[in-house]
């Protein structure tokens, strides 16, 4: 996607496949630690656009997404509001093959829409600078 600079875009994909049920209400420890360490000293997340996509059971990782949005306030991340994408990974039809590759055409299209929205948001923020 032209005009989309990696240093200004953070795309966090949270995938919970074998995580204990308790993790579905928050973000996993390694992600929390990565966010924390990258915010120390000069906060590399500050004033950056971001999008969240999650895959899981039930609500598709939705509660984790909402918690990550709360964490993003402290980190000064600017998340896109729409579209939201919660992939219900364990419902039919299958979303992933046995190697973990995304095979669901509808979800691929929805991810494309998330990325296009993130691109547009990123370009809007760059024009304000």
C-alpha positions, 0 to 999 in steps of 0.5 A: 500500500503506497503511502503507508510507512511502517515506522508510523503504523503498528498492526497488532494481531492477537491470536489466542488458540490454546490460551487459558480462558482467563487470558480472554479478558485481558492481553497476554503477558508477552504482549503486555511486556513488549508494549511496556518495554517499548514505551520506556525511555522514549515511548516508541508507540507515542502518537502512532496509528494502530489497528487491532485484529483478534481471533479466538473463541466466543467473542473472538478475543473482543475483551482483549481488544477492548483492554488493549485499547485502554492500554493504548491510551496510556501509550498514546496510541491512536487506534482506528475505530472502524472496522472492528474485527473479531474472528471467531476462530473455532466456528464453522467454516474453518478460518485457518488450515492445519498450518495456521494459515488464514483460509477464510475469504471473508475474513481476508477481505475484512482484514483488507478493509481494516488495513485500508482504514488504517492506511487512510487514518495514517495518512490523515495523521501525517497531514496534521504534522 
